[in-house]
Amino acid sequence: FADNRLGMVSKKQLKELKSHIAQAEDDHHAAERSVIPKLRWDMAWHAYFRSQLRPRSGATTLTNYERHLRKFREWLVERHPDAEDVAAVTAHIASEYATSIDPDSEGQPFSANTFNRRIGFLKLFYRIMVEDERVDTNPFARIKRRKAHANSRKELSVDQVYRLISTASGELALLLGLGYFTGLRRGDCCTL
């Protein structure tokens, strides 16, 4: 390393060369990204769905994901109509959206589960877009999940079930009896 007369390179020269290579790679990467067209919202779902980096989810999950993206886009059109492409969403806009569906905010009809599903998908969506080099950052990355508050249900006693069924009349009595004695869910009782 120490002897340049023999054609060897010093540690300092190696560090400089490494730095130049890293800078050239960064410049090349920035130049490549500058020619990538902006991802318009009307193509956002297609870009996510066609990505080879996304998790392979089932049909129901994909339907829910598409709905979450559509709901966010509807909110965005109303609140930030100037955000015409996916990269225009900032961390501030993401935080504002999270606040708009936050179950801890006063008068919100949304549950913690709804909040977690919507924000969880948007985090995933932007992570995939970052990995696909369609955007630079994930604006939803720092938003925390909300703690779900489970509603506990206490089983009815035999006496309570008897009084419930005996005071009901018509189809309601039939549905209650059918559900109690077969264990079918409400929807299954109705379709039966």
Secondary structure, 3 states (H helix, E strand, C coil): CCCHHHCCCCHHHHHHHHHHHHHHHHHHHHHHHHHCCCCEHHHHHHHHHHCCCCCCCCHHHHHHHHHHHHHHHHHHHHHCCCCCEHHHCCHHHHHHHHHHCCCCCCCCCCCHHHHHHHHHHHHHHHHHHHHCCCCCCCCCCCCCCCCCCCCCCCCCCHHHHHHHHHHCCHHHHHHHHHHHHHCCCHHHHHHC
